[in-house]
Structure formats: C-alpha cells, structure tokens
Amino acid sequence: MEIPVIETARLRLRGHYPTDLAASVVMWQEPAFYQYLGGQPLSEEEVWTKMLRHLGVWYLCGYGFWAVEEEATGHYIGVVGFGDWQRAIEPTLKGWPEVGWVFAPHTHGQGYAMEATQAALAWADSHLNQSRTVCLIHPDNRPSLRLAAKLGYQEFKRTLYKGQPGVLLERFRPARPVGFQS
C-alpha cells in the first residue's frame, strides 16, 4: 500500500521516513509534548516502535498516521491521522478509526494542528467506509479538546485508560451528496 501524500497551504502529510526519528525523539523528551501522552518521555527505541506502528496501521487497516512537515522548511513537526490501537478501554473503540494529532511544542498556537487534522478528516470522509471516527483526550488537555470541538467531535463518555482519566469523543462524517461514489 502506498501512503497518500496530502499537501495543505503550509504542511505536507506523508509517510514516515527513518530520518524523522531524531526530531521525534526530541519532541518526546519535552514535558510540554508528553504531559498528556502518558506523562513520561519516550526513549529512542520506544519512539522508533511508535513510528513503525504508525506505518503498520496503513497496511493492516487502509488508514494510518502521517508524518507532518512544514512545507517551507521540510522540517518534521509531528503526526496526524487514524489508528486502530485495540485499546483495552470501556466503552470499546475497536472498529472505529481513532483520530490523533501531536505536534512539537514550538509549533503550538500556529494553527498547524487544525490545518493538518482538517486535511486528514477530509481524506477520511472520502476514503473510509466507517462514518464515525473517535478520539481519546486527557480532560486537562484543553487545547486538544477545543480543537476536537472545532472539528465537530462531541463527548460521548468519560473513562479511564491505563489509570489516567480520558474523554471519549466522536464525529460522524457529514452526509454525502446523492450519487456520491468514493
């Protein structure tokens, strides 16, 4: 399977490259990055495994996570996309693409997360069979909760995941026009 490349006004969404590892490790060492993602930094080995997972989801599910780079600089700045993590969580998220986004702290406040996630959702709306996508966000992560709301996600349940509180949100694909074929 070839991972689609999506270009926006300022960003390029693409598959991961081995050269993304160094920048990703730097991100995973910043407390402002990982505070709502398990609360601990990740080692290079753990970040590499995460990159492999992102690529693997494409091959197993037909969707996955893109690496995000700034169009102007070519710098890797984060990831956006959809996973199927088989989480042991109630209620289950199995069978529903789980959207996620994480960006380097130095890019926060520039609208990159909105731009990249809107592009990913537009792709999903025209390529996925599932009409529903979900996400899990820590309740203290106000910026991500605000972004999710702007993207059309609504809370449907509070839960615990690995001992941490979580907000489960869902979004339904907008109705397709009559005669639409993907």
N, CA, C and O of each residue as an XYZ file, in Angstrom:
728
protein
N       0.848     -1.187      0.000
C       0.000      0.000      0.000
C       0.883      1.236      0.000
O       1.883      1.311      0.714
N       0.496      2.184     -0.803
C       1.213      3.452     -0.825
C       0.460      4.441      0.055
O      -0.749      4.621     -0.096
N       1.174      5.076      0.967
C       0.563      6.057      1.860
C       0.328      7.341      1.064
O       1.255      7.872      0.452
N      -0.911      7.840      1.071
C      -1.177      9.058      0.300
C      -0.429     10.257      0.881
O      -0.216     10.347      2.090
N      -0.044     11.157      0.013
C       0.577     12.418      0.418
C      -0.482     13.500      0.271
O      -1.156     13.594     -0.754
N      -0.617     14.308      1.304
C      -1.586     15.409      1.293
C      -0.826     16.703      1.515
O      -0.018     16.805      2.438
N      -1.079     17.679      0.680
C      -0.441     18.984      0.850
C      -1.504     20.016      1.172
O      -2.558     20.068      0.539
N      -1.208     20.830      2.164
C      -2.079     21.947      2.529
C      -1.303     23.225      2.222
O      -0.226     23.171      1.628
N      -1.838     24.353      2.618
C      -1.174     25.628      2.348
C       0.230     25.681      2.957
O       1.147     26.250      2.365
N       0.392     25.077      4.154
C       1.687     25.193      4.847
C       2.322     23.875      5.224
O       3.444     23.852      5.729
N       1.613     22.760      4.985
C       2.065     21.477      5.503
C       2.061     20.398      4.432
O       1.368     20.488      3.419
N       2.857     19.382      4.699
C       2.861     18.176      3.863
C       2.669     16.988      4.789
O       3.454     16.783      5.716
N       1.629     16.207      4.541
C       1.358     14.984      5.293
C       1.844     13.827      4.437
O       1.447     13.702      3.278
N       2.701     12.980      4.999
C       3.345     11.909      4.247
C       3.652     10.750      5.173
O       3.501     10.863      6.390
N       4.077      9.648      4.608
C       4.532      8.530      5.427
C       5.800      8.907      6.172
O       6.483      9.868      5.815
N       6.104      8.145      7.203
C       7.319      8.411      7.987
C       8.575      8.014      7.212
O       8.577      7.053      6.442
N       9.631      8.774      7.437
C      10.955      8.450      6.925
C      11.834      8.077      8.120
O      11.597      8.564      9.226
N      12.836      7.230      7.924
C      13.758      6.934      9.034
C      14.394      8.200      9.602
O      14.705      8.257     10.792
N      14.586      9.202      8.771
C      15.199     10.452      9.228
C      14.294     11.257     10.159
O      14.754     12.231     10.755
N      13.023     10.882     10.302
C      12.118     11.562     11.240
C      12.427     11.186     12.689
O      11.989     11.865     13.618
N      13.174     10.114     12.875
C      13.402      9.596     14.231
C      14.023     10.641     15.153
O      13.528     10.840     16.263
N      15.082     11.307     14.731
C      15.783     12.247     15.619
C      14.854     13.362     16.089
O      14.820     13.674     17.280
N      14.105     13.964     15.176
C      13.193     15.053     15.562
C      12.074     14.534     16.451
O      11.637     15.230     17.368
N      11.611     13.329     16.192
C      10.541     12.758     17.014
C      11.040     12.471     18.423
O      10.315     12.702     19.391
N      12.252     11.975     18.552
C      12.824     11.727     19.887
C      12.938     13.036     20.652
O      12.625     13.083     21.842
N      13.379     14.095     19.993
C      13.480     15.403     20.654
C      12.109     15.823     21.181
O      12.002     16.297     22.312
N      11.050     15.654     20.367
C       9.698     16.016     20.809
C       9.308     15.221     22.045
O       8.779     15.779     23.006
N       9.571     13.907     22.021
C       9.164     13.035     23.120
C       9.982     13.251     24.392
O       9.710     12.618     25.412
N      10.970     14.126     24.347
C      11.737     14.475     25.542
C      11.239     15.770     26.185
O      11.695     16.137     27.268
N      10.314     16.460     25.530
C       9.811     17.737     26.040
C       8.553     17.525     26.877
O       7.558     16.998     26.378
N       8.588     17.935     28.156
C       7.406     17.765     29.014
C       6.137     18.378     28.434
O       5.054     17.820     28.610
N       6.245     19.511     27.747
C       5.053     20.134     27.146
C       4.458     19.255     26.060
O       3.289     19.413     25.709
N       5.247     18.331     25.522
C       4.762     17.411     24.490
C       4.100     16.188     25.105
O       2.997     15.814     24.706
N       4.757     15.565     26.067
C       4.269     14.273     26.562
C       3.380     14.361     27.801
O       2.906     13.330     28.279
N       3.141     15.550     28.331
C       2.396     15.656     29.590
C       1.028     14.980     29.546
O       0.582     14.448     30.563
N       0.354     14.986     28.405
C      -0.960     14.341     28.298
C      -0.894     13.028     27.520
O      -1.926     12.448     27.181
N       0.309     12.569     27.242
C       0.525     11.342     26.471
C       1.251     10.314     27.326
O       2.254      9.736     26.905
N       0.750     10.098     28.497
C       1.359      9.129     29.395
C       2.228      9.750     30.465
O       2.602      9.077     31.426
N       2.556     11.022     30.317
C       3.282     11.747     31.350
C       4.755     11.425     31.492
O       5.390     11.867     32.450
N       5.315     10.662     30.556
C       6.728     10.286     30.630
C       7.371     10.446     29.258
O       6.718     10.237     28.235
N       8.655     10.816     29.234
C       9.348     10.856     27.946
C       9.522      9.440     27.402
O       9.477      8.467     28.156
N       9.719      9.333     26.098
C       9.971      8.037     25.480
C      11.422      7.956     25.027
O      12.023      8.954     24.628
N      11.964      6.765     25.096
C      13.323      6.529     24.611
C      13.323      6.465     23.088
O      12.265      6.404     22.461
N      14.501      6.479     22.508
C      14.612      6.354     21.056
C      13.980      5.054     20.574
O      13.309      5.031     19.542
N      14.194      3.977     21.316
C      13.604      2.676     20.953
C      12.078      2.748     20.948
O      11.439      2.225     20.035
N      11.493      3.385     21.953
C      10.034      3.491     22.032
C       9.478      4.384     20.918
O       8.416      4.097     20.366
N      10.180      5.450     20.594
C       9.735      6.338     19.519
C       9.808      5.600     18.180
O       8.906      5.727     17.351
N      10.881      4.829     17.969
C      11.004      4.051     16.735
C       9.841      3.067     16.613
O       9.262      2.916     15.537
N       9.500      2.397     17.718
C       8.376      1.463     17.708
C       7.075      2.181     17.374
O       6.242      1.647     16.642
N       6.897      3.374     17.899
C       5.693      4.166     17.605
C       5.637      4.515     16.110
O       4.573      4.440     15.495
N       6.771      4.891     15.534
C       6.809      5.188     14.099
C       6.446      3.943     13.282
O       5.706      4.034     12.303
N       6.964      2.795     13.684
C       6.644      1.546     12.991
C       5.153      1.228     13.096
O       4.542      0.772     12.129
N       4.566      1.471     14.278
C       3.115      1.269     14.457
C       2.326      2.153     13.503
O       1.359      1.710     12.884
N       2.752      3.415     13.390
C       2.045      4.341     12.506
C       2.054      3.844     11.068
O       1.041      3.923     10.373
N       3.186      3.338     10.627
C       3.269      2.795      9.271
C       2.458      1.515      9.140
O       1.784      1.305      8.132
N       2.520      0.663     10.150
C       1.840     -0.625     10.095
C       0.338     -0.521     10.009
O      -0.301     -1.352      9.363
N      -0.244      0.482     10.646
C      -1.698      0.634     10.609
C      -2.167      0.822      9.167
O      -3.224      0.317      8.788
N      -1.388      1.545      8.363
C      -1.758      1.721      6.954
C      -1.939      0.376      6.272
O      -2.897      0.177      5.526
N      -1.027     -0.539      6.524
C      -1.042     -1.829      5.832
C      -2.110     -2.772      6.369
O      -2.631     -3.606      5.628
N      -2.435     -2.649      7.631
C      -3.441     -3.525      8.223
C      -4.865     -2.993      8.084
O      -5.811     -3.774      7.983
N      -5.024     -1.665      8.078
C      -6.362     -1.076      8.140
C      -6.743     -0.225      6.927
O      -7.923      0.066      6.727
N      -5.772      0.174      6.127
C      -6.078      1.040      4.990
C      -6.124      2.512      5.352
O      -6.494      3.347      4.527
N      -5.755      2.829      6.567
C      -5.611      4.200      7.038
C      -4.502      4.194      8.075
O      -4.050      3.130      8.497
N      -4.065      5.368      8.486
C      -2.982      5.419      9.465
C      -2.586      6.835      9.794
O      -3.353      7.777      9.596
N      -1.377      6.970     10.299
C      -0.848      8.272     10.694
C       0.146      8.768      9.657
O       0.956      8.013      9.120
N       0.055     10.048      9.400
C       1.012     10.723      8.536
C       2.047     11.440      9.405
O       1.728     11.931     10.488
N       3.267     11.494      8.927
C       4.250     12.431      9.460
C       3.868     13.792      8.886
O       3.418     13.876      7.743
N       4.041     14.846      9.660
C       3.702     16.193      9.197
C       4.991     17.002      9.132
O       5.763     17.053     10.089
N       5.202     17.623      7.994
C       6.362     18.503      7.853
C       5.904     19.876      7.382
O       4.910     20.012      6.668
N       6.650     20.884      7.799
C       6.389     22.244      7.327
C       6.790     22.303      5.862
O       7.894     21.896      5.500
N       5.914     22.800      5.035
C       6.191     22.895      3.598
C       7.393     23.799      3.338
O       8.243     23.477      2.507
N       7.469     24.929      4.042
C       8.527     25.910      3.777
C       9.916     25.412      4.153
O      10.895     25.730      3.478
N      10.006     24.624      5.237
C      11.328     24.211      5.727
C      11.626     22.734      5.491
O      12.790     22.334      5.470
N      10.590     21.925      5.313
C      10.796     20.483      5.210
C      11.025     19.820      6.550
O      11.318     18.626      6.602
N      10.897     20.577      7.655
C      11.123     20.019      8.987
C       9.932     19.187      9.452
O       8.776     19.570      9.273
N      10.240     18.046     10.050
C       9.246     17.179     10.679
C       8.764     17.876     11.948
O       9.572     18.281     12.784
N       7.423     18.017     12.092
C       6.902     18.742     13.257
C       5.854     17.965     14.043
O       5.361     18.467     15.053
N       5.496     16.754     13.610
C       4.512     15.988     14.366
C       3.836     14.939     13.512
O       4.309     14.579     12.434
N       2.703     14.454     14.030
C       1.927     13.433     13.326
C       0.439     13.736     13.449
O      -0.011     14.400     14.383
N      -0.303     13.228     12.479
C      -1.760     13.313     12.484
C      -2.275     12.100     11.733
O      -1.631     11.619     10.801
N      -3.427     11.611     12.134
C      -4.004     10.501     11.391
C      -4.942      9.669     12.232
O      -5.548     10.139     13.195
N      -5.038      8.403     11.827
C      -6.019      7.496     12.414
C      -5.350      6.190     12.811
O      -4.499      5.665     12.093
N      -5.748      5.683     13.954
C      -5.218      4.409     14.420
C      -6.328      3.443     14.775
O      -7.496      3.809     14.906
N      -5.922      2.216     14.923
C      -6.777      1.163     15.467
C      -5.891      0.463     16.480
O      -5.202     -0.504     16.153
N      -5.909      0.949     17.704
C      -4.937      0.542     18.719
C      -5.392     -0.654     19.549
O      -4.644     -1.120     20.408
N      -6.594     -1.156     19.313
C      -7.091     -2.308     20.079
C      -6.979     -2.053     21.580
O      -6.602     -2.942     22.343
N      -7.307     -0.838     21.992
C      -7.196     -0.442     23.399
C      -8.123     -1.279     24.280
O      -9.248     -1.607     23.901
N      -7.615     -1.612     25.460
C      -8.446     -2.236     26.490
C      -9.109     -1.089     27.261
O      -8.600     -0.627     28.283
N     -10.245     -0.649     26.748
C     -10.922      0.526     27.285
C     -12.428      0.304     27.176
O     -12.910     -0.362     26.260
N     -13.151      0.871     28.124
C     -14.614      0.806     28.093
C     -15.175      2.209     27.989
O     -14.786      3.086     28.761
N     -16.072      2.439     27.058
C     -16.528      1.506     26.043
C     -15.433      1.278     25.001
O     -14.516      2.087     24.858
N     -15.543      0.195     24.298
C     -14.526     -0.151     23.311
C     -14.515      0.845     22.154
O     -15.545      1.409     21.784
N     -13.335      1.042     21.602
C     -13.175      1.861     20.402
C     -12.874      0.988     19.185
O     -12.689      1.490     18.077
N     -12.828     -0.312     19.405
C     -12.477     -1.237     18.329
C     -13.454     -1.115     17.177
O     -14.668     -1.047     17.368
N     -12.901     -1.090     15.987
C     -13.713     -0.984     14.778
C     -13.938      0.443     14.304
O     -14.485      0.659     13.223
N     -13.520      1.423     15.105
C     -13.693      2.824     14.739
C     -12.325      3.473     14.592
O     -11.518      3.385     15.517
N     -12.032      4.118     13.476
C     -10.763      4.823     13.344
C     -10.643      5.888     14.438
O     -11.550      6.692     14.655
N      -9.511      5.867     15.109
C      -9.264      6.800     16.221
C      -8.314      7.895     15.746
O      -7.136      7.643     15.495
N      -8.839      9.105     15.626
C      -8.035     10.224     15.164
C      -7.097     10.690     16.275
O      -7.419     10.603     17.460
N      -5.943     11.179     15.870
C      -4.994     11.726     16.828
C      -4.079     12.731     16.150
O      -3.887     12.710     14.934
N      -3.526     13.603     16.962
C      -2.581     14.599     16.461
C      -1.651     14.974     17.592
O      -2.084     15.133     18.734
N      -0.394     15.114     17.287
C       0.596     15.620     18.240
C       1.623     16.422     17.448
O       2.078     16.010     16.381
N       1.972     17.580     18.004
C       2.892     18.489     17.314
C       3.949     19.005     18.283
O       3.707     19.135     19.483
N       5.106     19.291     17.744
C       6.210     19.833     18.538
C       5.748     21.108     19.236
O       5.079     21.944     18.628
N       6.103     21.258     20.510
C       5.650     22.443     21.250
C       5.989     23.779     20.587
O       5.227     24.736     20.725
N       7.113     23.865     19.872
C       7.458     25.150     19.243
C       6.491     25.535     18.123
O       6.523     26.670     17.647
N       5.631     24.604     17.696
C       4.647     24.914     16.648
C       3.274     25.249     17.208
O       2.391     25.679     16.465
N       3.081     25.057     18.518
C       1.761     25.294     19.112
C       1.332     26.746     18.898
O       2.153     27.663     18.928
N       0.036     26.933     18.683
C      -0.519     28.272     18.515
C      -0.425     28.804     17.099
O      -0.799     29.951     16.854
N       0.066     28.005     16.156
C       0.215     28.464     14.773
C      -0.867     27.910     13.848
O      -0.860     28.182     12.648
N      -1.797     27.132     14.406
C      -2.877     26.581     13.590
C      -2.502     25.340     12.801
O      -3.292     24.872     11.982
N      -1.309     24.795     13.031
C      -0.877     23.607     12.297
C      -1.751     22.392     12.616
O      -2.103     21.630     11.716
N      -2.097     22.210     13.874
C      -2.911     21.047     14.240
C      -4.266     21.111     13.545
O      -4.752     20.098     13.042
N      -4.872     22.274     13.511
C      -6.163     22.435     12.823
C      -6.003     22.159     11.332
O      -6.793     21.414     10.752
N      -5.009     22.739     10.721
C      -4.795     22.584      9.278
C      -4.554     21.117      8.909
O      -5.144     20.603      7.959
N      -3.693     20.460      9.661
C      -3.364     19.063      9.365
C      -4.545     18.143      9.638
O      -4.819     17.239      8.848
N      -5.246     18.361     10.743
C      -6.353     17.479     11.091
C      -7.537     17.681     10.154
O      -8.221     16.715      9.814
N      -7.790     18.903      9.735
C      -8.847     19.123      8.738
C      -8.525     18.368      7.447
O      -9.416     17.773      6.840
N      -7.269     18.390      7.030
C      -6.870     17.674      5.808
C      -7.037     16.166      5.991
O      -7.515     15.476      5.090
N      -6.642     15.655      7.164
C      -6.777     14.220      7.439
C      -8.254     13.814      7.463
O      -8.617     12.761      6.938
N      -9.094     14.637      8.065
C     -10.526     14.325      8.124
C     -11.172     14.399      6.744
O     -12.052     13.596      6.433
N     -10.750     15.346      5.919
C     -11.285     15.417      4.550
C     -10.925     14.142      3.796
O     -11.745     13.592      3.061
N      -9.686     13.677      3.988
C      -9.279     12.414      3.356
C     -10.159     11.274      3.877
O     -10.668     10.472      3.095
N     -10.334     11.206      5.196
C     -11.132     10.128      5.802
C     -12.571     10.163      5.305
O     -13.154      9.122      5.003
N     -13.135     11.350      5.222
C     -14.528     11.476      4.789
C     -14.739     10.931      3.378
O     -15.833     10.474      3.048
N     -13.713     10.977      2.557
C     -13.877     10.487      1.182
C     -13.289      9.092      0.956
O     -13.502      8.507     -0.106
N     -12.549      8.542      1.941
C     -11.900      7.249      1.725
C     -12.295      6.132      2.692
O     -12.140      4.955      2.368
N     -12.797      6.483      3.860
C     -13.111      5.446      4.842
C     -14.552      4.975      4.713
O     -15.454      5.758      4.416
N     -14.750      3.682      4.941
C     -16.106      3.135      4.942
C     -16.865      3.526      6.205
O     -18.082      3.704      6.176
N     -16.140      3.657      7.313
C     -16.785      3.992      8.577
C     -17.248      5.457      8.549
O     -16.519      6.343      8.103
N     -18.451      5.685      9.026
C     -18.981      7.052      9.063
C     -18.634      7.751     10.374
O     -18.880      8.947     10.527
N     -18.065      7.009     11.312
C     -17.767      7.549     12.639
C     -16.270      7.422     12.897
O     -15.666      6.386     12.621
N     -15.684      8.487     13.428
C     -14.326      8.429     13.963
C     -14.397      8.863     15.424
O     -15.306      9.591     15.824
N     -13.437      8.412     16.206
C     -13.438      8.675     17.641
C     -12.077      9.228     18.050
O     -11.114      9.174     17.286
N     -12.017      9.755     19.260
C     -10.725     10.146     19.823
C     -10.788     10.097     21.345
O     -11.852     10.191     21.956
N      -9.614      9.949     21.922
C      -9.424      9.894     23.372
C      -8.493     11.030     23.751
O      -7.368     11.110     23.258
N      -8.962     11.910     24.629
C      -8.170     13.071     25.038
C      -8.208     13.180     26.553
O      -9.257     13.000     27.171
N      -7.058     13.477     27.148
C      -6.988     13.705     28.599
C      -7.835     14.936     28.931
O      -7.748     15.937     28.219
N      -8.651     14.892     29.991
C      -9.545     16.019     30.291
C      -8.829     17.328     30.602
O      -9.437     18.393     30.496
N      -7.557     17.279     30.982
C      -6.814     18.511     31.264
C      -6.174     19.108     30.004
O      -5.619     20.205     30.053
N      -6.250     18.403     28.898
C      -5.653     18.885     27.650
C      -6.654     19.791     26.933
O      -7.255     19.411     25.927
N      -6.812     20.981     27.470
C      -7.808     21.916     26.951
C      -7.580     22.304     25.482
O      -8.550     22.390     24.729
N      -6.336     22.541     25.051
C      -6.155     22.880     23.628
C      -6.659     21.777     22.689
O      -7.294     22.076     21.678
N      -6.386     20.517     23.010
C      -6.863     19.431     22.143
C      -8.372     19.275     22.221
O      -9.009     18.973     21.212
N      -8.955     19.473     23.386
C     -10.419     19.399     23.499
C     -11.078     20.512     22.684
O     -12.105     20.289     22.042
N     -10.483     21.719     22.709
C     -11.024     22.830     21.905
C     -10.920     22.516     20.415
O     -11.856     22.749     19.650
N      -9.759     21.979     20.015
C      -9.580     21.632     18.603
C     -10.585     20.559     18.184
O     -11.207     20.663     17.127
N     -10.739     19.537     19.012
C     -11.689     18.470     18.692
C     -13.096     19.042     18.503
O     -13.805     18.646     17.578
N     -13.501     19.966     19.370
C     -14.829     20.578     19.244
C     -14.948     21.356     17.934
O     -15.974     21.277     17.259
N     -13.912     22.102     17.573
C     -13.934     22.858     16.316
C     -14.023     21.928     15.111
O     -14.565     22.303     14.072
N     -13.494     20.722     15.248
C     -13.514     19.743     14.162
C     -14.814     18.945     14.112
O     -15.003     18.113     13.224
N     -15.713     19.203     15.071
C     -17.007     18.533     15.069
C     -17.108     17.333     15.997
O     -18.095     16.599     15.936
N     -16.117     17.113     16.855
C     -16.173     15.999     17.802
C     -16.983     16.398     19.023
O     -16.899     17.525     19.511
N     -17.772     15.443     19.504
C     -18.585     15.662     20.696
C     -18.313     14.546     21.696
O     -18.151     13.381     21.332
N     -18.268     14.936     22.959
C     -18.036     13.956     24.020
C     -19.194     12.960     24.082
O     -20.363     13.332     23.984
N     -18.832     11.671     24.247
C     -19.878     10.676     24.467
C     -19.644      9.856     25.719
O     -20.530      9.102     26.121
N     -18.470      9.972     26.360
C     -18.221      9.187     27.566
C     -16.937      9.662     28.239
O     -15.996     10.096     27.574
N     -16.914      9.573     29.565
C     -15.679      9.738     30.350
C     -15.226      8.339     30.727
O     -16.055      7.465     30.981
N     -13.924      8.119     30.767
C     -13.398      6.784     31.012
C     -12.036      6.864     31.688
O     -11.520      7.950     31.951
N     -11.474      5.716     31.960
C     -10.094      5.599     32.421
C      -9.348      4.751     31.408
O      -9.872      3.757     30.908
N      -8.109      5.156     31.108
C      -7.251      4.364     30.242
C      -5.865      4.323     30.871
O      -5.216      5.354     31.047
N      -5.425      3.116     31.205
C      -4.133      2.912     31.871
C      -4.015      3.784     33.121
O      -2.965      4.365     33.397
N      -5.115      3.862     33.867
C      -5.120      4.597     35.129
C      -5.265      6.097     34.997
O      -5.274      6.807     36.002
N      -5.377      6.589     33.781
C      -5.498      8.031     33.546
C      -6.913      8.351     33.075
O      -7.516      7.559     32.351
N      -7.455      9.513     33.481
C      -8.785      9.884     33.013
C      -8.758     10.232     31.531
O      -7.751     10.712     31.011
N      -9.867      9.987     30.866
C      -9.961     10.298     29.447
C     -11.355     10.726     29.061
O     -12.343     10.321     29.673
N     -11.416     11.548     28.043
C     -12.673     11.972     27.440
C     -12.748     11.283     26.082
O     -11.844     11.424     25.257
N     -13.819     10.544     25.854
C     -14.046      9.913     24.560
C     -14.973     10.815     23.750
O     -16.017     11.255     24.229
N     -14.564     11.078     22.516
C     -15.330     11.949     21.635
C     -15.579     11.229     20.316
O     -14.848     10.311     19.946
N     -16.618     11.660     19.618
C     -16.952     11.054     18.329
C     -17.369     12.130     17.345
O     -17.852     13.201     17.714
N     -17.162     11.800     16.076
C     -17.578     12.664     14.973
C     -18.149     11.757     13.893
O     -17.604     10.690     13.609
N     -19.237     12.187     13.302
C     -19.842     11.450     12.203
C     -19.582     12.199     10.904
O     -19.680     13.425     10.845
N     -19.254     11.451      9.878
C     -18.997     12.038      8.564
C     -20.220     12.821      8.121
O     -21.353     12.366      8.281
N     -19.987     13.994      7.565
C     -21.120     14.747      7.012
C     -21.814     13.915      5.931
O     -21.178     13.108      5.253
N     -23.101     14.117      5.782
C     -23.863     13.377      4.772
C     -23.260     13.616      3.393
O     -22.913     14.738      3.027
N     -23.148     12.530      2.646
C     -22.615     12.630      1.281
C     -23.745     13.007      0.342
O     -24.892     12.610      0.547
N     -23.419     13.775     -0.687
C     -24.452     14.147     -1.664
C     -25.008     12.900     -2.370
O     -24.303     11.900     -2.513
N     -26.232     12.961     -2.796
C     -26.858     11.845     -3.528
C     -26.021     11.572     -4.775
O     -25.623     12.492     -5.489
N     -25.765     10.300     -5.018
C     -24.981      9.907     -6.181
C     -23.487      9.909     -5.945
O     -22.724      9.597     -6.860
N     -23.035     10.258     -4.720
C     -21.607     10.285     -4.404
C     -21.049      8.870     -4.440
O     -21.656      7.937     -3.915
N     -19.894      8.723     -5.061
C     -19.181      7.456     -5.050
C     -17.734      7.726     -4.697
O     -17.115      8.647     -5.230
N     -17.194      6.910     -3.786
C     -15.785      7.120     -3.415
C     -14.900      6.250     -4.253
O     -13.680      6.278     -4.096
